Amino acid sequence: MCAAEESAPPNIAGAPEHFRAIFESSDDAIVSKTLDGRITSWNAGATRMFGYSEQDMLHQPMLRLFPPERVAEEDFILDKIRHGEKVDHYETERLHRDGRRIHVSVSVSPVRDATGRIIGASKIARDITAQKDANARFRLTASVFSHTSEGIVIVDPHGRIVDVNEAFCRITGFERPQIIGRTPDMFASSRQGPAEFEIILNALAQTGHWQGEAWSRRQDGESFASLVKISAVRNEQGQTQNYVVLVSDVTPLRRQQETLEHLAHFDALTDLPNRLLLSDRLVQAINASRRSDDWVAVLYLDLDGFKAVNDRLGHDAGDELLVLLARRVSSQLRETDTLARMGGDEFVAVLVGLRNHNECVQLVDRVLRVCTEPFFVKGESVQVSASIGVALYPQDNVDAEQLIRHADRAMYEAKQAGKNRYHLFDPDLHERARSRSEQLEDIARGLRCGEFELFYQPKVNMRSGQVIGVEALIRWRHPQRGLLSPAAFLPQTEGHQLAAELDRWVLDQALNRMAVWRAQGLDALTVSVNLNGRNLQQRGFAEALAATLASHPDAPPERLELELLETSALDDINDVAVVMQDCHRLGVRFAVDDFGTGYSSLVYLKRLPAETIKIDCSFVRDMLADRDDRAIVQGIVGLAHAFGRELIAEGVETVAHGCALLAMGCEQGQGFGIARPMPAEDLAAWIAGWQPPTEWTAAPAAK
Ligand SMILES: Nc1nc2c(ncn2[C@@H]2O[C@H](COP(=O)(O)OP(=O)(O)OP(=O)(O)O)[C@@H](O)[C@H]2O)c(=O)[nH]1
């Protein structure tokens, strides 16, 4: 038996019962060992802690539990024990049976025999792994708390700040002691109203969280933008223990955003609202005006002679003038009005709350006046003026964009009228003009879509019954308005290029139709096409006609008659006569339409080489009842005979009209009494069935 065994500390088996009970039920590991480190007792706590049973460990060296790098600790401990010293709460690591490391706090005391001689050591080890982990987590949390760049504020359930981190102090500029114990409203900024605070508190009460942007105040009074996240920390019973507030300073980002927003809505040179913001303000002004009885005026202002300033003094001087002008005009407006720069030297003012026309005019006059006062730029006195277009809402009851456009148009009128003045947009006038342009657009569309067609009205020799020709009359089969006669759309084309386009279309169609009829054996028919006298005066008319005829080789030119309308509009009879002669050479004939209605009829009759005269239907229609008309018709018949022209009467509505005309010596007629205008396809059948009244065929020859 070795010396150590000889002097081994007593085993627990020999201890009194109650000591044994304490020994076995302890959570701590209670172990004793000899002075050479062999285990002499091992409690259940040690088994739980290290995973080895008492059997496993009795007489085994204690070193089995030591991690390799801690082996030296055993000598250190035993050395102390030999010298009668204790080791108290020594924190170290030991190995579990499964290889896991366990943090333990160890206290070791010498065990003496009855003589007081040290014979071994007893050791109590406590597992402090969980505590160690918790400490590590705490240290980590504390380090995050102190080192994060986000500000952290811990608030108690009563709203008192219990802790803040360094970052928060840095962000706010306050020292920690200045904050602790206070409430978060010490950071309230004027940019954040109490209503917003209320929203935050409600969200916290309901969900325990709030996240959003908030404006707060730093110690120096400056506002700062922060991204804030607030979470309620609740205990197991659901009661709020604390609020944790995370604060990131996003002021630079916010400022950059504000700058961008400013740039998007304001003009960089004058800092006035730009077009975008103006539209917004105008929409609001219109809405407000709808609710009240006030008017809104839109002033479109364009400087006169601004280019000259740029040219003479340079672009910078021009810029300076624009800035000064912006200030000057603004000073004439009220708080609630808006002045915007549209670009270049164009500005738009929206005036609101106007009660009458006078108020508006006075303001506009003032603006005009300040624009003409001299400006001092680059040491020089510069004078400009402005042209202003004004559109008034609700008189001009249109949307914001259109109101601006109308003001712009009125400004253009002001410029046209001589500048340095205003012009008020007239919605009625505009409506009339607009409806004409819309109609023209519709006609052009109709032409493109093939909605026009020609009807043909027969012309006959009333005495012989012979069908001598037809007059082509344009109709518009309008998709919405039905079949329209020329009076419903031709006047709108007056003076517009569409008039000539329609004439060309008519001529083309008529020539096509002539070719068809010719193929059907109806080649003796003359086809008359109406032609506005103005078109005849257009340069190159005869050449264009020649080209058209050439493109219709199956339509004989000598069967084409051009009926000249509006002869009173002919400027130069001699020129027109030359054109007519050119057309004659192509084989084409002419008739003077509506004869008798123009003042210069006689002169025309003498000078214009037209083969035929058409007596206007207005005289013919009434000649049976009106002696004057009858006399006129008689006179025209006489003139035609005297000048050797052919003659035809329009407006033959009854057999009696025909009889009267025949009696006067006019044998050819056209009118409802003979036939109404009809589609081209119906003509052949009509001709086949046409029988002149016997009153006509049997009528005695004129005297
Ligand atoms: N200095 C300066 N000039 C500008 C700016 N934007 C446009 N312009 C110039 O402003 C002038 C505007 O043209 P207009 O309105 O036709 O010039 P105007 O002489 O006032 O002509 P009227 O309006 O017919 O009287 C042009 O010469 C542009 O080059 C700017 O931001 N600064």
Ligand as a Chemical Component Dictionary entry (heavy atoms), coordinates in Angstrom:
data_LIG
# 
_chem_comp.id                   LIG 
_chem_comp.type                 NON-POLYMER 
_chem_comp.pdbx_formal_charge   0 
_chem_comp.three_letter_code    LIG 
# 
loop_
_chem_comp_atom.comp_id 
_chem_comp_atom.atom_id 
_chem_comp_atom.alt_atom_id 
_chem_comp_atom.type_symbol 
_chem_comp_atom.charge 
_chem_comp_atom.model_Cartn_x 
_chem_comp_atom.model_Cartn_y 
_chem_comp_atom.model_Cartn_z 
_chem_comp_atom.pdbx_ordinal 
LIG N1  N1  N 0 -30.572 84.735 -70.541 1  
LIG C1  C1  C 0 -31.371 83.733 -70.857 2  
LIG N2  N2  N 0 -31.935 83.694 -72.068 3  
LIG C2  C2  C 0 -32.763 82.682 -72.369 4  
LIG C3  C3  C 0 -33.035 81.655 -71.450 5  
LIG N3  N3  N 0 -33.895 80.793 -72.036 6  
LIG C4  C4  C 0 -34.156 81.234 -73.263 7  
LIG N4  N4  N 0 -33.466 82.393 -73.488 8  
LIG C5  C5  C 0 -33.474 83.238 -74.667 9  
LIG O1  O1  O 0 -34.660 84.011 -74.626 10 
LIG C6  C6  C 0 -35.042 84.403 -75.925 11 
LIG C7  C7  C 0 -36.526 84.165 -76.053 12 
LIG O2  O2  O 0 -36.944 84.300 -77.344 13 
LIG P1  P1  P 0 -38.100 85.282 -77.759 14 
LIG O3  O3  O 0 -39.217 85.262 -76.782 15 
LIG O4  O4  O 0 -38.444 84.938 -79.175 16 
LIG O5  O5  O 0 -37.377 86.684 -77.716 17 
LIG P2  P2  P 0 -37.995 88.101 -77.687 18 
LIG O6  O6  O 0 -36.933 89.025 -78.158 19 
LIG O7  O7  O 0 -38.559 88.371 -76.354 20 
LIG O8  O8  O 0 -39.128 88.002 -78.797 21 
LIG P3  P3  P 0 -40.637 88.436 -78.661 22 
LIG O9  O9  O 0 -41.223 87.556 -77.617 23 
LIG O10 O10 O 0 -41.244 88.186 -80.024 24 
LIG O11 O11 O 0 -40.668 89.861 -78.279 25 
LIG C8  C8  C 0 -34.203 83.570 -76.881 26 
LIG O12 O12 O 0 -33.193 84.400 -77.410 27 
LIG C9  C9  C 0 -33.547 82.515 -75.980 28 
LIG O13 O13 O 0 -32.257 82.148 -76.406 29 
LIG C10 C10 C 0 -32.397 81.712 -70.160 30 
LIG O14 O14 O 0 -32.577 80.862 -69.290 31 
LIG N5  N5  N 0 -31.573 82.779 -69.923 32 
# 
loop_
_chem_comp_bond.comp_id 
_chem_comp_bond.atom_id_1 
_chem_comp_bond.atom_id_2 
_chem_comp_bond.value_order 
_chem_comp_bond.pdbx_ordinal 
LIG N1  C1  SING 1  
LIG C1  N2  DOUB 2  
LIG C1  N5  SING 3  
LIG N2  C2  SING 4  
LIG C2  C3  DOUB 5  
LIG C2  N4  SING 6  
LIG C3  N3  SING 7  
LIG C3  C10 SING 8  
LIG N3  C4  DOUB 9  
LIG C4  N4  SING 10 
LIG N4  C5  SING 11 
LIG C5  O1  SING 12 
LIG C5  C9  SING 13 
LIG O1  C6  SING 14 
LIG C6  C7  SING 15 
LIG C6  C8  SING 16 
LIG C7  O2  SING 17 
LIG O2  P1  SING 18 
LIG P1  O3  DOUB 19 
LIG P1  O4  SING 20 
LIG P1  O5  SING 21 
LIG O5  P2  SING 22 
LIG P2  O6  DOUB 23 
LIG P2  O7  SING 24 
LIG P2  O8  SING 25 
LIG O8  P3  SING 26 
LIG P3  O9  DOUB 27 
LIG P3  O10 SING 28 
LIG P3  O11 SING 29 
LIG C8  O12 SING 30 
LIG C8  C9  SING 31 
LIG C9  O13 SING 32 
LIG C10 O14 DOUB 33 
LIG C10 N5  SING 34 
# 
